[in-house]
Amino acid sequence: MAIRNILKDGDEILRKKSREVTEINDNILILLDDMADTMYKANGAGLAAPQVGVLRRVVVIDIGEGLVELINPVIKEQTGQQTTIEGCLSIPGIWGEVERPARVVVEALNRKGEKITIESEGFMAQAVCHEVDHLDGILFTDKVIRFLDEEELDRMEQES
Ligand code: ZN
């Protein structure tokens, strides 16, 4: 297990489309472990493989309810709408409001190669959408409807 370097906005890798995982080999398992370590070290709620420079469709999320690993995630259903406040480990110090579906159903593979279906709402739905966007080279700042101002950022920092 190891902490990997998180790429920052401006790195062209973050704008590329990631490829599907065709075989869950040791490299993918090590990637999953390293991504979880890296996410926890950075106090993030989610991390996508391109953020550590690997253009594979792999995501880890932990919104405080345990680690979720998604390989080749596909959003199958999305309903409703919520306005979220988002940040990104690749875009430090920037927060903004984004419109996301209120509920999503995502299909993926787990590390054993088993097909899993996760239905999520609220913060988890937000995290799934944010991370899956990374796999298509999309950053939350592309979708922001309003950036938080300095006063709001100060408040966010005090809370976190
Ligand atoms: Zn992000």
Residues whose N, C-alpha, C, O or C-beta is under 5 A from the ligand:
A	BS01	ZN	G87 C88 L89
